[in-house]
Amino acid sequence: MKRVKSACLFQTLIFSQKPEAELSKDAALKANRAELAHYKQSLELAKTQYQITDERENADGTITIRVRKQYNNRTDASEYFA
């Protein structure tokens, strides 16, 4: 029998707006910052362990983050966040 002792996801996420929105760079960046803040808040509310290892605002108004996060709440992922 096997079982998961610990698990962690490594993700690269890009926050961007649809091209059809035709937003200025500043408006797109503002919308992307709001979406990123909502994403972080949802992780907190779900009590998901996470660590953002890189966060960049790109020239085109998009935001790219690299995040290490707990796979699920049933496994202990503390060794990944030391």
N, C-alpha and C positions, 0 to 999 in steps of 0.2 A: 504494500500500500504506500502511496506517496501522498504528501500534502505540502502545501506551500508554507514555508517557515517565514519568509519575508519576501516582499516584492516592491519594486519601485519602477516608475515610468520616467523616461527621459524624453521630453518633447520640445520641439521648436515650433512656436506658434507665431503666426503673422496676423496682426489686427489691421484690417483694411476695409475700405468702403467699396461698394459696387461702383464700377465705372459709370453706370447710368446716373448715379447721384449727382455727377458734375459739381462736386464741391471744390472750393479752393483748397490749397495745401493746408492753410491754417484751420479751416473748418473741418477738414478730414482728420487732421491731427487731434483736434479737440474731441471729435467723435470717437476716435480710436483710443484716446486717453480715458474717456468715459467707459468705453467697452472693456478696457483693461482693468479699470478700477472695479467694475462689476464682476469680472472674472475672479479677481483676487478676493472680493467679498464673498462670492459663492464658494470658493475653496475654504474660507474661514468658517462660514456658516455650516458647511458639511464636515467641519473639523478634520479636514484633510491635511496631513503634513505635507508641506511643500517648501521648495527653495528655488528662487529665481536666480540663476547663475549668470545670466546676461540679459540686459534690456537695452534696446537701441531704438532711437527714433531715426528713421531713414529719411533721405532727402525728398522722397515722394509723398511723405505724410503718413506712411505706414509705421507700425511699431512691431519689432521682432523681439520675442523673448525666448530664452531657453529655460525650461523649468524642469525640475526634478520633483516628482510628487508621488505620494503614497498610492499604491495600486488600488487598495480597498481598505476599509476600516477594520477588517477582520485580521489583518496581518500586521505585525510590528515592523515598521520601516525605519526605526531610529538609527540603525547602523548606517543608513545611507545619508543621514543628515548630520553626522558628527563633524 
